[in-house]
Amino acid sequence: MATGLIVPVSGPYLGSWKAYPIGTLNDDGYVLQATLAGQEVNLSDAYGMTLVEAIYRGQNWRIRLRGLEANKTGLLSILQEFGNTTAVGAGATDLNPHLGLIGTRWTSYNDTLLLTAILGNPPTMPATLTASNSGFAPNTNTEMLMTSKVREMPLELVLLPYTHVVASTTYNVPFSTT
């Protein structure tokens, strides 16, 4: 029997934020994005503007998604992260944001994003992704089309660093996986 040249990794994930379900997403699922910050060393007498080195300045991680169930408590909790006029909890489907406490630290409102693979054969990797300091990304826009079409809700979450212990060593991480 012939074997394939590659073993593709695929499969959907169940997601929750603040332990509330995020629901079904469009076909792109969760899109994990990294921006590696660096300062280019590219202005010199010897090499002109040629890039000769760079200085590592950190990482910024984000997750983008397009929810198809605009009434899911996980989506609504993210969208109303800074406050709402009704309690968002199990069964709540209201969109009633309020401004909250202007000037409060962003991380005061962040919570845990948990993604869990739902296929096991072939194994999806990672099996889980946990971001313990995630929330609505600053200065991003979202929209909900008020039309007869499915109400897709595009969201972008920022995964801010937190401390995580692996084999008795403490690391600063944006998320952990299993």
Secondary structure, DSSP 4 states (H G I P E B T S, - for coil): ----S-------EEEEETTEE---B-TT--EEEEEEEEEEE--BTTTBT---EEEEEEEEEEEEEEES-TT-HHHHHHHTTT-BSS---TT-----B---STT--GGGT-EEEEEEE--TTTTPSSSEEEEEEEEEPTT-------SSS---EEEEEEE--EEEEETTEEEEES-EE-
